[in-house]
Amino acid sequence: MIKVKRLLILVLFIIPLLLSAGCVDKKKVDEMEKAQKDILAKLDSIEKNQKEMMTLFKGRGKRPQLDYNKVYKLPLASSKIRGNPNAPVTIVEFSDFQCPYCSRLQPTLKQVLEAYPNEAKLVYKDFPLSFHKQAKNAAKAAHAAGEQGKYWEMHDLVFEKYNKLTEIMFKEFAEKLGLDMGKFMADFEGNKYDKQIQQDINLGRSVGVSGTPTLFMNGKRMKNRSFNDFKTAIDGYLKKK
């Protein structure tokens, strides 16, 4: 970057000198000098950003090794549960309503719960990512619907439209579910669920969650998430009982 900058500076200063040797309009020379300064300012900005990025990457170092045998404590708290609440196998999902991978995972999770209706339950933990602008609103909409017994129905509607979400759509989903709109909007528009969502985020970070979806089964982080992966793990737990 520095070599390129030096070369450009040399070229930018030589051109006006060459032009000034002939009959050149002074106005054009002034315009070129101004253009020089603009280009150099942009180069300085690019160079600064490049240095900041290099410093950032150097500071990160190697990512910590994930331990798939460690059993983490994951309190259910007030998280929503899908399936048999007393099931011996607990699947905890840290998820983001605008995450395409989370959306694609939903049919598999439903398949797992259908295959193990008494043996497995799903616990949903909110982990909205900052670059998904409607992810937190989606989480709030699901909780607001949950106040009226429609958490999972809202959950499913949101994931179906994960890549098209706008704030007005949550109201449309609520109307579709036949919710009391006055109560829904009052719950949704306030900060009623901010603390709970942040608690989920903090819990996730404390156990190494950095992206979505991240899943744990009976406290152990899952490496793979196909139906067969779930089946193998669940059958393994049930045999140990």
C-alpha positions, 0 to 999 in steps of 0.5 A, a space after each residue: 500500500 505504501 509503495 503504491 501511494 508513493 508511486 501515485 504521489 510521484 505521478 500526480 506531481 509530475 503531470 502538472 509539471 509537464 502540463 505547465 511546460 506548455 500552453 495549459 489553462 491555469 484553471 485546469 492546473 488548479 483543478 488538477 492540484 485540487 484533485 491531487 489533494 483529494 486523492 492523497 486524502 483518500 489514500 491516507 484514509 485507506 492506509 489508516 483503515 488498513 493499519 487498523 484492520 491489521 492491528 485488529 487481526 493481530 490482536 485476535 490470535 488463534 480461536 480457542 479450541 472448542 471442547 465438545 466433551 465439556 458439559 456446560 451449565 445452561 439454566 433454562 430460566 424463562 426460556 420457551 420449551 418445545 416438546 415434553 418439558 420432562 424429557 430426559 434429553 434437552 436440546 438448547 438452541 442459541 439462535 437468531 431469527 434472521 439467520 439463514 442457517 437457523 431457518 434451515 435448521 427448523 425442519 430438522 428440529 421439528 423432525 427430531 421432536 416428532 421422532 422423540 416426542 417423550 424423550 427430547 425437548 427444545 429450549 430456545 435461547 435468543 442470540 440476535 446478531 448485531 448485523 441482523 437489524 430485525 433479529 431483536 425485534 423478532 425475538 421481542 415479537 415472539 415473546 409478546 406473542 408468548 404472553 398470549 400463548 402463541 410463542 411457537 406460532 410466532 416463532 415459526 411465522 418469523 422463520 418462514 420469512 426470515 429474509 424479508 422481515 420488516 417491523 410492520 410484518 410482526 404486526 401482520 403476523 400477530 393479526 394472523 394469529 388472532 392476538 389481542 393487538 392492543 396488548 401485543 403492540 404494548 408488549 412488543 414496542 416497549 423494553 419488556 424483554 430486553 433484559 431477558 434477551 440480553 441474559 440469553 446473549 450473556 449466557 451464550 457468550 459465557 459458554 463460547 457461542 459466537 455465531 448461530 445456530 449453536 446447539 447443546 445437548 444435555 450441556 454438551 456442544 453439538 458439532 454437527 446438526 443433521 437429523 442422523 447426528 441428533 438421532 445418534 446423540 439422543 440414542 446414546 443418551 437414552 442407552 446410558 439411562 
